[in-house]
Amino acid sequence: MDEDFRALEFTGGALRLIDQRLLPGKLECIDCTTAEEVAEAIRSMIVRGAPAIGGAAAYGVYLALLEAGDDRKRFGDLAATIRSSRPTAVNLMWAVDRMTKKAESTGFDPEALKAEADCIVEEDIRMNHALSEHGVKVLHSGDTILTHCNAGALATCGWGTALGVIKEAHRRGMGISVFADETRPLLQGARLTAWELVRSGIPTTLIPDSAAASLIRDGRIDAIITGADRITTDGDAANKLGTFTLSVVAKAYGVPFYIAAPTSTIDFGMKEGRDIPIEERSGDEVRMIGERLIAPKDVDVWNPAFDVTPHQNITAIITEKGLIHPPFDRNICAIKDR
Ligand code: MRU
């Protein structure tokens, strides 16, 4: 069964977002009524996760058109503000470009734009269910799965990618269990993934990120599944910082490593992972946990939000169109028009 919450939903003339910064303590929503508010919600990670960002951005572009009216320059500027609100998840640029094209092809018709945003959201949910059905084929009854960050219903328009596969396996009674990395520094694994999995009744153990290597070495992980923020045509995949490390350890110990993502996360215009822009966020995310300082306040910090897992470390990419196996450079391009 799908969740009884939605990361995003357009209702009463506003984009309603679960404020994910407050979870798991509080399940509260905020309403965005302007394009700038949507851009700020993406920047400040009220809404986060590549497909959820894409869905929110789509409604942001619709709001931009309502605000701009016949002022095409203003519409373009507002759409550009949303498009640049975070740099790594390609679903953001994909959604804004799709909405802008729709605006142009319909003579900037607000109704057509609202329908297109609804369509992006519904498509995402459908793609997540479809990729989950493909994904369970790589799992076996009783498997223990490791995941990193949050690639669940909260990170998407509904259901989830990596967590979608896990929930589908659970729904089918496969008796799987999960280790969830806490995912420093913003703790998406502890705050969001653990919250979603516990709500779904899936046996879950939360671990510090640095415990994963020992579990993998000791043969306690059957498969690793994470989401992605951008996949290049060579098969390199950007995802939350720490995913790359997991992939290296997985390869060293022969544990299969899967990326689960809809094809809207594939950047068909980018060949290699080294070209993916990696967001660097505020040092305070590392110096502090919540309001509490946990390091000298003036210490230098490097805080890249993502890293890139090279295709050589990926066993397969799970998409709504099926599994993509190596050689990725050939097989990713082949899936584009399938
Ligand atoms: O910085 P975040 O929380 O937006 O990062 C999210 C991730 O890295 C997710 O794993 C990715 O977007 C896939 S979500 C289905």
Residues whose N, C-alpha, C, O or C-beta is under 5 A from the ligand:
A	BS01	MRU	R48 G49 A50 P51 H148 C149 N150 A151 A155 T161 Q188 G227 A228 D229 N239 K240
